[in-house]
């Protein structure tokens, strides 16, 4: 499934590049320039879909007793690049403001490394104990208020901001096992805020919008290990919050 999504994303990016390259001269040509899809800006409601590349990481505040040693952080987060996809529903408010709902799925891989055994001589952690590969699938539901400027040569820059609800379908929050059995647990229901900027390009058949988005969680996602588990994993972390950066490609 993941490989299929990657192929779809790659093909879509490739197609959009060739389409935009073929029509870019028409978009910015002064002589005989045609204003594309003017009616789309007047629709009270419009729809579309998006594809995106993402980079998710954890912002962590470590416990001074278990997560640090001589001012050195003993827990490290390693992000990787992945992808997402979703739908777009837009409601026009006036000439410069739109309200957008963009529910989607974000497929995420992260890696946490725990070097916390230096705080105790009781146990030497193996690589299987030290490294946790954290896979997440977020149902991301952002509600964004978009401000856009007037058209300029069939293009229109915009900025947007709003709030997100993100459900982690692979959180393991209800699992009775914890890191002692190799299970890293996090919260299922999460909330955050997003900011986005980009440029909308109008073609004869559709509107293409490349943009950059940052998403930052409010809540602490960490679920503590069981009381009997040694303090080598979640005890070393006070708070853990997702921060994500995305390149989004929208088709409307």
C-alpha positions in Angstrom: 0.0 0.0 0.0 2.8 2.4 0.9 4.7 1.7 -2.3 1.5 2.3 -4.3 1.0 5.7 -2.7 4.6 6.6 -3.4 4.2 5.7 -7.1 1.0 7.7 -7.3 2.7 10.7 -5.7 5.7 10.5 -8.0 3.5 10.2 -11.1 1.3 13.1 -10.0 4.3 15.3 -9.3 5.8 14.4 -12.7 2.6 15.1 -14.6 2.1 18.4 -12.8 5.6 19.5 -13.7 5.1 18.8 -17.4 1.7 20.4 -17.5 2.9 23.5 -15.7 6.0 23.7 -17.9 3.9 23.5 -21.0 1.5 26.3 -19.9 3.8 28.5 -17.8 4.5 30.8 -20.7 0.8 31.3 -21.3 0.3 32.1 -17.6 2.8 34.9 -17.5 2.5 36.2 -21.1 1.3 39.8 -21.3 0.3 39.7 -25.0 -3.0 37.9 -25.6 -2.9 36.6 -22.1 -6.1 34.7 -21.1 -7.4 34.9 -17.5 -7.9 31.2 -16.7 -10.8 29.9 -14.6 -12.0 33.2 -13.4 -15.4 31.6 -12.4 -13.7 29.4 -9.9 -12.9 32.3 -7.6 -16.7 33.0 -7.3 -17.9 29.5 -6.4 -19.4 29.5 -2.9 -18.0 25.9 -2.5 -15.3 24.0 -4.4 -13.5 20.7 -4.0 -10.2 19.0 -4.8 -7.5 16.7 -3.5 -3.9 17.0 -2.4 -0.7 15.0 -2.2 2.2 15.8 0.0 5.7 14.9 1.2 6.2 15.2 4.9 8.9 15.2 7.5 7.8 14.5 11.1 9.9 14.8 14.2 9.5 14.9 17.9 10.3 18.0 20.0 11.3 16.5 23.4 11.9 17.9 26.9 14.0 15.3 28.7 14.0 14.4 32.4 17.2 15.7 34.0 17.6 12.5 36.1 17.1 9.8 33.5 17.3 11.6 30.1 20.5 13.6 30.5 24.1 13.0 31.6 26.7 15.8 32.0 24.4 18.1 30.0 24.2 15.5 27.2 20.9 14.4 25.8 20.5 10.6 26.1 17.4 10.4 23.9 17.6 11.3 20.2 14.8 11.6 17.6 15.6 10.8 14.0 12.9 11.9 11.4 12.4 10.4 8.0 10.6 11.6 4.9 7.3 10.1 4.0 4.0 11.1 2.3 0.3 11.8 2.7 -2.8 12.4 0.7 -6.3 13.8 1.2 -9.3 15.8 0.1 -10.1 19.5 0.0 -13.4 21.3 0.7 -13.3 25.1 0.4 -16.0 27.7 1.4 -15.6 31.2 0.0 -16.1 33.9 2.6 -15.3 37.0 0.4 -12.8 38.1 -2.3 -9.8 37.6 -0.1 -10.7 34.9 2.5 -11.6 31.3 2.2 -12.3 28.6 4.9 -10.7 25.3 4.0 -11.2 21.8 5.4 -8.5 19.4 4.2 -8.8 15.9 5.8 -6.1 13.4 4.9 -3.8 10.6 5.9 -0.2 11.1 6.9 2.1 8.0 6.9 5.0 8.6 9.3 8.2 6.8 10.3 10.4 8.0 13.1 13.2 6.5 15.1 14.1 7.1 18.8 17.4 6.1 20.3 17.8 5.6 24.0 21.3 5.8 25.5 20.0 6.0 29.0 21.9 3.0 30.4 24.7 5.3 31.3 22.6 6.5 34.3 22.6 3.0 35.8 24.9 0.0 36.0 22.0 -2.4 36.4 21.4 -3.0 32.7 23.3 -2.7 29.4 20.8 -2.1 26.7 21.0 -4.0 23.5 20.3 -2.4 20.1 16.9 -3.9 20.2 16.3 -2.1 23.6 18.0 1.1 22.6 16.2 1.8 19.3 12.5 2.2 18.8 11.1 2.5 15.3 7.8 4.5 15.7 5.4 4.1 12.9 2.3 6.3 12.9 -0.7 6.8 10.6 -2.4 10.1 11.4 -5.9 11.0 10.3 -5.2 14.7 9.9 -8.2 17.1 9.9 -7.0 20.7 9.6 -9.5 23.6 9.5 -7.7 26.6 7.8 -8.5 30.2 7.3 -6.9 31.3 4.0 -6.0 34.8 3.0 -5.1 35.3 -0.6 -4.0 38.4 -2.6 -5.5 39.5 -5.9 -4.6 37.6 -9.1 -1.4 38.4 -10.9 -0.8 36.8 -14.3 -3.0 33.7 -13.5 -1.3 33.3 -10.1 -2.3 34.2 -6.6 -0.1 34.0 -3.5 -1.7 33.0 -0.2 -1.1 32.4 3.5 -3.3 30.2 5.8 -3.5 29.2 9.4 -5.7 27.1 11.6 -6.1 24.2 14.0 -5.7 20.4 13.5 -7.2 17.3 15.0 -4.9 14.3 14.4 -5.8 10.7 15.3 -2.9 8.3 15.4 -4.2 4.9 14.2 -1.0 3.2 15.3 -0.6 4.8 18.7 -0.6 1.5 20.8 -2.2 3.7 23.5 -4.4 0.8 24.9 -1.7 -1.8 24.7 -0.9 -3.5 28.1 2.7 -4.1 26.9 5.2 -1.3 26.9 8.9 -0.7 26.1 10.0 -3.6 28.2 8.2 -5.7 25.5 9.4 -3.5 22.7 6.1 -1.5 22.4 6.4 2.3 22.3 3.0 3.9 23.2 1.7 7.4 22.3 -1.6 9.2 22.5 -4.3 8.5 20.0 -6.1 11.8 20.0 -4.0 14.9 19.4 -4.4 18.6 18.7 -2.2 21.2 17.1 -2.0 24.3 14.9 -0.8 24.8 11.3 0.6 27.6 9.2 0.9 27.4 5.4 2.0 29.6 2.5 2.2 29.1 -1.3 1.1 30.2 -4.7 -2.0 29.2 -6.7 -1.6 28.8 -10.4 -4.6 28.8 -12.7 -4.6 26.6 -15.8 -7.3 26.0 -18.4 -8.7 22.9 -16.7 -7.7 23.1 -13.0 -5.9 25.1 -10.3 -2.6 23.9 -9.1 -1.3 25.0 -5.7 2.2 24.2 -4.4 2.6 25.2 -0.7 4.6 24.6 2.4 2.9 23.8 5.7 4.2 23.5 9.3 2.1 21.6 11.9 2.9 21.7 15.6 1.1 19.7 18.4 -0.2 21.2 21.6 -0.4 18.1 23.7 2.1 15.7 25.2 1.9 12.5 23.1 3.9 10.3 25.4 2.2 7.4 27.2 4.3 6.5 30.2 5.6 2.9 30.6 4.1 0.7 33.3 5.2 1.3 36.9 7.3 -1.9 37.1 9.3 -1.0 33.9 12.9 0.3 34.5 13.4 4.0 33.8 15.2 3.6 30.5 12.5 4.7 28.1 9.6 7.0 28.8 10.8 8.0 32.3 13.7 9.8 30.4 11.2 12.0 28.6 9.0 14.7 30.3 7.2 15.9 27.2 7.1 14.7 23.6 5.3 16.7 20.9 5.2 16.3 17.1 6.4 19.0 14.7 5.9 18.4 11.0 6.9 20.1 7.8 5.2 19.3 4.5 5.4 20.2 0.8 1.8 20.1 -0.4 0.5 19.9 -4.0 -3.2 20.7 -4.4 -5.4 20.1 -7.3 -8.8 21.9 -7.6 
